[in-house]
């Protein structure tokens, strides 16, 4: 008889292939790298084929692995659909709040990646300022929250997905004449990034004037690209037509940030979807 394929091992193989990383695959599966390695070793032993080539810097599929991954995606989709069909009630959605500054322009690609891996997952996304998302989470209106936290004490139970630092961004041809008030492009208060930028400018003794106040990161990006001023943004919010200003402009160093995840999910299906999202954020 031909060997039966283990669903968990196939899922691990697909994730390792997509992320080119045992670490990211383990995060998505909420398990350890050792457990992922063991699953794949057993799968290779069962098939009698080498599926992955792994070096300290690179993970890639062998020809046999690439063939299996293409078919494994269909097997996993059918498996997950069959399980969902046995539920007595329709699967409820995963309601996820995302602060506008945390993901930036990468949100569409991130969601597309998650939908491709979890076709049966129903997602409802709420985008807003960090304080709006925190309020919705505390009131139980959303299941989980992805936030950009400016340096400070993280909320209890928050998981750090990424650490980064804010930067100053402008259009490539924008020129700020030192000695003139810095033209600041910022979100409306309350906004932690806005507050950090203003505090840094004030501490450095740099005069500023607000030339654009936006309601979202997309509006800020448009204003920066149009040359209206300089914005303090997380690096994930940078657009292709922006440049990060260097020390030559003598702007103050901005504080470190963390992209964090808070969740109250207990449902295993929804939690698996959330782990996929967390892994995709870490992978960038």
C-alpha positions as CSV (number, residue, x, y, z in Angstrom):
1,X,0.0,0.0,0.0
2,X,1.1,3.6,-0.7
3,X,1.9,5.6,2.5
4,X,-0.8,7.7,4.0
5,X,0.0,11.4,4.3
6,X,-0.2,13.1,7.7
7,X,-2.3,16.3,7.5
8,X,-0.3,18.1,10.2
9,X,3.0,17.3,8.4
10,X,1.6,18.6,5.1
11,X,0.5,21.8,6.8
12,X,4.0,22.2,8.3
13,X,5.6,21.6,4.9
14,X,3.4,24.2,3.2
15,X,4.2,26.8,5.8
16,X,7.9,26.1,5.7
17,X,7.8,26.4,1.9
18,X,5.8,29.7,2.0
19,X,7.9,31.4,4.7
20,X,11.2,29.7,3.8
21,X,11.6,29.5,7.6
22,X,11.1,26.8,10.2
23,X,10.8,29.6,12.8
24,X,7.9,31.3,11.0
25,X,6.2,28.0,10.3
26,X,6.5,27.1,14.0
27,X,5.0,30.4,15.0
28,X,2.0,29.9,12.6
29,X,1.4,26.5,14.1
30,X,1.9,27.6,17.7
31,X,4.5,25.0,18.2
32,X,8.3,24.6,18.3
33,X,10.9,24.4,15.5
34,X,11.9,21.0,16.8
35,X,8.3,19.8,16.5
36,X,8.1,21.1,12.9
37,X,11.4,19.4,12.0
38,X,10.2,16.1,13.5
39,X,6.9,16.2,11.5
40,X,8.8,16.8,8.3
41,X,11.4,14.2,9.0
42,X,8.6,11.6,9.5
43,X,7.0,12.7,6.3
44,X,10.2,12.3,4.4
45,X,10.8,8.9,6.0
46,X,7.3,7.8,5.1
47,X,7.7,8.9,1.4
48,X,11.3,7.9,1.1
49,X,12.0,11.3,-0.5
50,X,14.0,14.3,0.5
51,X,11.5,17.2,0.5
52,X,13.6,20.1,1.8
53,X,17.2,21.3,1.6
54,X,18.2,23.2,4.7
55,X,21.3,25.3,5.4
56,X,21.9,27.8,8.2
57,X,20.9,30.6,5.9
58,X,18.5,28.9,3.4
59,X,15.5,26.6,3.3
60,X,14.3,25.5,-0.1
61,X,12.2,22.7,-1.6
62,X,13.6,19.8,-3.5
63,X,11.9,19.0,-6.8
64,X,9.9,16.3,-4.9
65,X,9.0,18.8,-2.2
66,X,7.8,21.4,-4.8
67,X,5.6,18.7,-6.4
68,X,4.1,17.7,-3.1
69,X,3.5,21.2,-1.9
70,X,1.4,22.0,-5.0
71,X,-0.9,19.1,-4.3
72,X,-0.8,19.5,-0.5
73,X,-2.5,22.9,-0.8
74,X,-5.5,21.2,-2.4
75,X,-5.5,18.4,0.2
76,X,-5.4,20.9,3.1
77,X,-8.2,23.0,1.6
78,X,-10.4,19.9,1.2
79,X,-9.6,18.7,4.7
80,X,-10.5,22.1,6.3
81,X,-13.7,22.4,4.3
82,X,-14.8,18.9,5.3
83,X,-14.2,19.7,9.0
84,X,-16.1,23.0,8.7
85,X,-19.0,21.2,7.1
86,X,-19.4,19.0,10.2
87,X,-19.9,22.0,12.5
88,X,-23.4,22.2,13.9
89,X,-23.3,26.0,13.3
90,X,-21.6,28.1,10.8
91,X,-18.1,29.1,11.7
92,X,-18.1,32.6,13.3
93,X,-15.7,35.2,11.9
94,X,-12.4,36.2,13.5
95,X,-12.9,39.9,14.3
96,X,-9.5,41.6,14.2
97,X,-8.7,45.2,15.0
98,X,-5.5,46.6,13.4
99,X,-4.1,50.0,14.2
100,X,-3.5,52.1,11.1
101,X,0.2,52.6,11.8
102,X,1.1,49.0,12.5
103,X,0.9,47.3,9.1
104,X,0.8,50.2,6.6
105,X,0.8,49.5,2.9
106,X,1.5,45.8,3.5
107,X,-2.0,45.0,4.7
108,X,-3.5,43.9,1.4
109,X,-0.7,41.5,0.7
110,X,-0.8,40.1,4.2
111,X,-4.6,39.5,4.1
112,X,-4.2,37.8,0.6
113,X,-1.5,35.5,2.0
114,X,-3.7,34.5,5.0
115,X,-6.8,33.9,2.8
116,X,-4.7,31.7,0.5
117,X,-3.6,29.6,3.4
118,X,-6.9,29.6,5.3
119,X,-9.6,29.7,2.7
120,X,-12.3,28.7,5.2
121,X,-11.4,31.5,7.6
122,X,-14.0,34.3,7.9
123,X,-12.2,37.6,8.7
124,X,-13.7,40.9,9.8
125,X,-11.2,43.7,10.0
126,X,-11.5,46.9,11.9
127,X,-8.9,49.6,11.1
128,X,-8.4,52.6,13.4
129,X,-6.1,54.6,15.7
130,X,-4.5,52.5,18.4
131,X,-6.7,54.0,21.1
132,X,-9.8,53.2,19.1
133,X,-8.7,49.6,18.7
134,X,-7.7,49.2,22.3
135,X,-11.1,50.6,23.4
136,X,-12.9,48.1,21.0
137,X,-10.8,45.2,22.4
138,X,-11.5,46.2,26.0
139,X,-15.2,46.4,25.3
140,X,-15.2,42.9,23.7
141,X,-16.1,44.2,20.3
142,X,-13.1,42.5,18.6
143,X,-11.4,39.2,19.3
144,X,-7.8,40.3,18.8
145,X,-5.8,43.6,18.3
146,X,-2.7,44.3,16.4
147,X,-1.2,47.6,17.6
148,X,1.8,49.8,17.1
149,X,3.1,50.6,20.6
150,X,5.5,53.5,21.1
151,X,8.2,52.6,23.7
152,X,6.6,52.1,27.0
153,X,5.0,49.5,29.2
154,X,3.1,46.9,27.1
155,X,-0.4,45.8,28.1
156,X,-0.6,42.6,30.2
157,X,-0.7,39.6,27.9
158,X,0.5,41.4,24.8
159,X,2.7,39.4,22.5
160,X,5.5,41.3,20.7
161,X,5.5,40.4,17.0
162,X,8.2,42.9,15.8
163,X,10.4,45.6,17.2
164,X,11.3,48.6,15.2
165,X,11.9,52.4,15.4
166,X,10.0,55.3,14.0
167,X,11.6,57.3,11.2
168,X,11.2,60.7,9.5
169,X,9.9,60.5,6.0
170,X,9.5,62.9,3.1
171,X,9.2,63.1,-0.7
172,X,12.5,62.5,-2.5
173,X,12.7,66.1,-3.8
174,X,11.5,67.7,-0.6
175,X,13.8,70.3,1.0
176,X,13.5,71.6,4.5
177,X,15.5,74.7,5.2
178,X,17.0,74.5,8.7
179,X,16.1,77.5,10.8
180,X,12.6,77.4,9.4
181,X,9.8,75.6,11.3
182,X,9.6,72.0,10.3
183,X,6.5,71.3,8.2
184,X,4.9,68.4,10.1
185,X,2.5,65.9,8.6
186,X,0.7,64.0,11.3
187,X,-2.4,62.1,12.4
188,X,-5.0,64.0,14.5
189,X,-4.7,63.5,18.3
190,X,-4.9,61.3,20.2
191,X,-2.1,59.5,18.4
192,X,1.0,58.0,20.1
193,X,3.3,58.5,17.1
194,X,2.2,62.1,16.7
195,X,2.9,62.7,20.4
196,X,6.3,61.1,20.2
197,X,7.3,63.2,17.2
198,X,6.2,66.5,18.8
199,X,7.9,65.6,22.0
200,X,11.2,64.8,20.2
201,X,11.1,68.0,18.2
202,X,10.3,70.1,21.3
203,X,13.1,68.4,23.3
204,X,15.5,69.1,20.4
205,X,14.5,72.8,20.3
206,X,13.2,72.4,16.7
207,X,10.3,74.7,15.8
208,X,7.5,73.1,13.8
209,X,4.3,73.9,12.2
210,X,1.5,71.4,11.3
211,X,1.0,71.6,7.5
212,X,-1.3,68.6,7.2
213,X,-3.5,66.7,9.7
214,X,-4.9,63.4,8.5
215,X,-7.3,60.8,9.7
216,X,-5.3,57.8,8.5
217,X,-1.9,56.6,7.3
218,X,-3.0,56.6,3.7
219,X,-3.8,60.3,3.9
220,X,-0.4,61.0,5.5
221,X,1.3,59.1,2.8
222,X,-0.5,61.1,0.1
223,X,0.5,64.4,1.8
224,X,4.1,63.4,2.2
225,X,4.3,62.2,-1.5
226,X,2.8,65.5,-2.5
227,X,5.6,67.4,-0.7
228,X,3.5,69.0,2.0
229,X,5.9,68.1,4.8
230,X,7.7,65.5,6.9
231,X,6.0,62.7,8.7
232,X,7.0,60.5,11.6
233,X,6.0,56.9,10.6
234,X,6.7,53.3,11.4
235,X,8.9,51.9,8.7
236,X,6.1,49.6,7.5
237,X,4.1,52.6,6.5
238,X,6.8,53.8,4.1
239,X,5.6,54.1,0.5
240,X,7.9,53.6,-2.6
241,X,7.8,57.3,-3.3
242,X,9.1,58.3,0.2
243,X,12.6,58.5,1.5
244,X,13.8,58.3,5.1
245,X,15.7,61.4,6.2
246,X,19.2,60.8,7.5
247,X,21.3,62.4,10.3
248,X,22.3,65.1,7.8
249,X,19.0,66.8,8.4
250,X,19.8,66.9,12.2
251,X,16.4,65.6,13.2
252,X,16.0,64.0,16.6
253,X,16.1,60.2,17.0
254,X,12.6,58.9,17.4
255,X,11.7,56.2,20.0
256,X,11.6,52.5,19.4
257,X,8.3,50.8,18.7
258,X,6.8,47.3,18.9
259,X,4.0,45.7,16.9
260,X,2.0,43.7,19.4
261,X,-0.8,41.2,19.4
262,X,-3.5,40.9,22.1
263,X,-6.0,38.1,21.9
264,X,-8.8,36.5,23.9
265,X,-9.5,33.7,21.3
266,X,-10.0,30.2,22.6
267,X,-11.6,28.6,19.5
268,X,-8.8,26.4,17.9
269,X,-9.8,27.2,14.3
270,X,-9.8,30.9,14.9
271,X,-6.6,30.7,16.9
272,X,-4.9,28.9,14.0
273,X,-6.0,31.7,11.7
274,X,-4.7,34.2,14.1
275,X,-1.3,32.4,14.4
276,X,-1.1,32.6,10.6
277,X,-1.6,36.3,10.7
278,X,1.0,36.7,13.4
279,X,3.5,34.7,11.4
280,X,2.8,36.7,8.3
281,X,3.4,40.0,10.2
282,X,6.7,38.7,11.5
283,X,7.7,37.6,8.0
284,X,7.0,41.1,6.7
